[in-house]
Amino acid sequence: LEESSLRAALSFGAKQHAGVVMKQGVRARGLKLLARDAREQAGRAGISTADFFCGIAQTGELTREGVTRLLRSLPEGTTELMCHPGYADETLGKTATRLQASRQTELEILTDTKIRNLVASQGIRLIDYGFVTQEA
């Protein structure tokens, strides 16, 4: 589930388009209602989920400032950050997605030395989804 404090932290940065983030935020709130039921069903089926989820409203609008604020305000537990890092190459250019240049930007943010140093200094462990499953 996406906590409002996590969403607020990510919704920071001069490069974000407020209208896009707002529209996606409305969609995220609708998905949050569905996610509650899905999380309960997953639990009953023995499927593990992260404790917190964030990033829907910021799809394609992630900023270095927002990620920095998020990392400094993470709650205890496992938080999943939805993002789409990648290379804006010829193959991606042929796909029907609005997430073209933002993939490269997100890759640069997530691999930035300052961000990586912040992750280390905050004692944050980066894990893959398999680890969430093992912890259940």
SULJO-V829689 format. One line per field, one symbol per residue. burial: I if it has 24 or more other ideal C-beta (glycine too) atoms within 12 Angstrom, else O. A space follows every 50 residues. Layout:
burial: ???
This chain:
burial: IIIOOIIOIIIIOOOIOOOOIOOIIOOIOOOIOOIOOOIOOOOOOOOOII OIIIIIIIIIIIIIIIIIIIIOIIOOOIIIIIIIIIOOOOOOOOOOOOIO OIIOIIOIIIOOOOIOOIIOOOOIOOOOOOOOOOOO
